[in-house]
Amino acid sequence: MNAINIKPTTIELAPARTAQISTLTWRTNDDAFQRKLNIIVNNATAFQVTGADYDALGEWTDATIQGLILTRFGLELA
């Protein structure tokens, strides 16, 4: 089968995966030259803070990262 051209569109390739969590861990990978901060949460999911959002973080701390994660996933401290 040869590839055929279509109008670009976004489709769902796989159904959403969910997991129940009761603890929160993270690790970060900071690339200041690319203005990109990767945050890996519970070794299961990740997200990036880039560009102007990265610049707005300034000197970030663990409390900053914790706040980003809680906001991103709508979590509350126990």
Secondary structure as the mmCIF struct_conf table of DSSP 4:
data_model
#
loop_
_struct_conf.conf_type_id
_struct_conf.id
_struct_conf.beg_label_comp_id
_struct_conf.beg_label_asym_id
_struct_conf.beg_label_seq_id
_struct_conf.end_label_comp_id
_struct_conf.end_label_asym_id
_struct_conf.end_label_seq_id
BEND BEND1 ALA A 14 ALA A 14
HELX_LH_PP_P HELX_LH_PP_P1 PRO A 15 ARG A 17
BEND BEND2 SER A 22 THR A 23
STRN STRN1 TRP A 26 ASP A 31
TURN_TY1_P TURN_TY1_P1 ALA A 32 ARG A 35
STRN STRN2 LYS A 36 VAL A 41
TURN_TY1_P TURN_TY1_P2 ASN A 42 ALA A 44
STRN STRN3 THR A 45 THR A 50
HELX_RH_AL_P HELX_RH_AL_P1 GLY A 51 LEU A 57
BEND BEND3 GLU A 59 GLU A 59
HELX_RH_AL_P HELX_RH_AL_P2 ASP A 62 PHE A 73
TURN_TY1_P TURN_TY1_P3 GLY A 74 GLY A 74
#
